[in-house]
Amino acid sequence: MPAVDAETIAVTALGWIAAEPEQISRFLALTGADVSDLRAAAAEPGFLAGVLDFVMSHEPTLMDFCAASELAPDAVAAAWQKLAGRFLDSGQA
């Protein structure tokens, strides 16, 4: 599979989360977000990093996402690090 950029991986993860009832319920509970807010939230700085943080913080979730998306865990981890680093380097807390 060709390399996929970090934003694409995060958007793919968000779509996967939204399509999985157990995952979207857990994601909304942990983030305090509302389903109707997800599209707007995706444009907020750091949100996509947060999506990957959600995936990376629970190994079964990571492995399920990787199986569904045909991405290697290392690719997801690299995307997470890239997005999280970009957000942290922006000077925002």
N, C-alpha and C positions, 0 to 999 in steps of 0.2 A: 504494500500500500504506500503511495507517495506521502511525503511529509504534509501534514496539515497544520495550518497556523493556529496559534493559541486561541484566538477569538472564535474561530470556527469550532474548535473542540468544545469550548465553553458553551457556545450557542447550541451545539449538538447535545451537550449534557443537559442544558435547560429544557430542550424539547423532550428528551428522554424522561427527565424528572416529571415534567408536566403530563406525560402519557402514562405514567405508572402511578396508580392510585395510592399505594403505600408510600412511595417516594415523595409525591407532591404533598401528601398530608404531613409527613415528617419535615419536609423542607419548609412548609408554611409555618408549622409549629415552632421550629427552631429559629426562623428568621423574623417571625412576626409579620411577614408580608401577607397580602391578600391576593388571590388569583387575579383579580381585576387590575392589580398594580404591577404584575410581572412585566408586561411589555414596556411600561414607562421605566420601571426599575432597571431593566436591562441596559438602558442608556446612561445610568448613573455610574460615576467613577467607582471602580472597585466591585461592582455587582457581579460581573462575570468571574472575577477572582473568587468571590464568595460562593458562586455556584460550584466552582471546582474545589473549593475548600470543603464544601458539603460532601462532594463525591469522595474526596481524598480522606476525609476524616473517619470513614467507616469502610473497612476493607470489603465486606460483602457488597456494599453499594458500588464501590470501585470495580470489583470484579464483574458484577452484573452489567454495569455500564460498558465496560470493555468488551464483554461478550456481545452485547447488543449493537455496539458501534463498530466492532472489529478493530478497535484501537488497542495498542499495547499499554499496559499500566505505566510504563516509562514515558510514553508519549503524553499521557494525561498528566503525569507528575511534572514533566517539563513545561507543559502549557500552564499549569497551576503556578509553578515557580516564576515563569515569565510574567504572567498577569499580576500576581501578588507583588512581585518586585517592582513592576511598573507603577502600581498603586502606591506602594510604600515609598518609592523614590520621588513621587510627585509632591511630597511634603505634606500630604493630607494624613490625618490620623484616623 
